[in-house]
Amino acid sequence: MDHAYKAHSLPENYEVKLPVRVGLIIGFMGSLSIMVVVAGILILNGRDVFTAARLIATVVYGPDAAVGVAPILIGTLAHLATGAAFGAVFARLMPALPRGIMIVAALVYALGVWLISSFIILPIIAPPMIAADANKSILLLAHAVYGLVLGAAGGTYRLLWRLPGWLQLPNLQ
């Protein structure tokens, strides 16, 4: 008797390995989610919604980041690019994982990104952000949201969504 079904076999789409370009996209999405969380908190506290973008822009503009539109654009673009780059690193570092574990892995990764950025990178490249007393618990919450978005988007890749055709590259995963 031939059994086509094996009790211990896993579905074909049980695991997912993320291509680096998918990591760029989900990192960008996660970076947007951080911006939404931080903007909401700033609004609730009666602060300027562009405070975070201006603080990021101090890397380029120094104290002049406090005025004008250009620092807002540069800070926003720098944040989105950094989030996309960290997403690409996540995709590159992670082995093929069960879809259900992807969120846990992304949360752990986002915690690592938060630790490295808050305690190593920012004190070196953006002392004004540290001087502005950027609330580390708010940044932790924002990076947890980044991890949730990274994990949820990564875990559902090729299950609920695919790369758009113009991003499909031949023979690359």
Disulfide bonds with the S-S distance in Angstrom:
none
